[in-house]
Amino acid sequence: MTTEGTEVYVVAMIKDGKETVIKPLDTGRRYTRDEAMAKAKRMNDNCQFELKYLDYDKFIAYSIYSE
């Protein structure tokens, strides 16, 4: 079980190129780092069509404090 205050991650899409573009998928749900990494892995395994359609390279765990 997680403690309040440690759930500061969301899943984001990242596009690497001349400039790196990161688009957080803010659904209102926050995760711990491990949960966000697991969610991003599942999405990378199962959502490649959607990811490529939106012109991004992969899903990552992203801290909401990175902005």
C-alpha positions in Angstrom: 0.0 0.0 0.0 1.3 3.5 -0.8 1.3 6.4 1.5 -0.3 9.7 0.5 2.1 12.2 -1.0 4.2 9.6 -2.9 1.8 9.3 -5.8 3.2 12.1 -7.9 3.6 10.3 -11.3 1.5 10.0 -14.4 2.1 8.2 -17.6 3.3 10.4 -20.5 4.0 9.9 -24.2 7.5 10.9 -25.4 8.7 11.8 -28.9 12.4 11.9 -29.5 13.7 13.9 -32.4 15.5 17.2 -32.9 13.6 18.3 -29.8 12.2 15.9 -27.2 8.4 16.3 -26.7 6.7 14.9 -23.6 2.9 14.9 -23.3 1.6 13.8 -19.9 -1.6 11.8 -20.0 -3.3 13.5 -17.0 -6.5 11.6 -16.3 -6.7 12.8 -12.7 -5.0 9.6 -11.5 -1.6 9.7 -9.8 0.7 6.7 -9.3 3.8 5.8 -7.4 7.0 5.6 -9.5 6.8 1.8 -9.6 3.1 1.9 -10.5 3.6 4.4 -13.3 6.5 2.4 -14.7 4.4 -0.7 -14.7 1.5 1.1 -16.3 3.8 2.6 -19.0 5.3 -0.8 -19.7 1.8 -2.3 -20.1 0.8 0.5 -22.4 4.0 0.1 -24.5 3.2 -3.6 -24.8 -0.5 -3.1 -25.8 -1.0 0.4 -27.3 1.6 0.7 -30.0 -1.0 1.4 -32.7 -2.5 4.3 -30.7 1.0 5.6 -29.8 2.2 5.7 -33.4 -1.1 7.2 -34.6 -0.5 10.1 -32.2 3.1 10.3 -33.6 4.9 9.5 -30.3 7.6 6.9 -29.7 6.8 5.4 -26.3 5.1 5.7 -22.9 7.1 6.7 -19.8 6.6 7.3 -16.1 6.6 11.1 -15.6 6.7 13.1 -12.4 4.1 15.9 -12.2 6.9 18.0 -10.5 8.9 17.8 -13.8 6.8 20.6 -15.3 
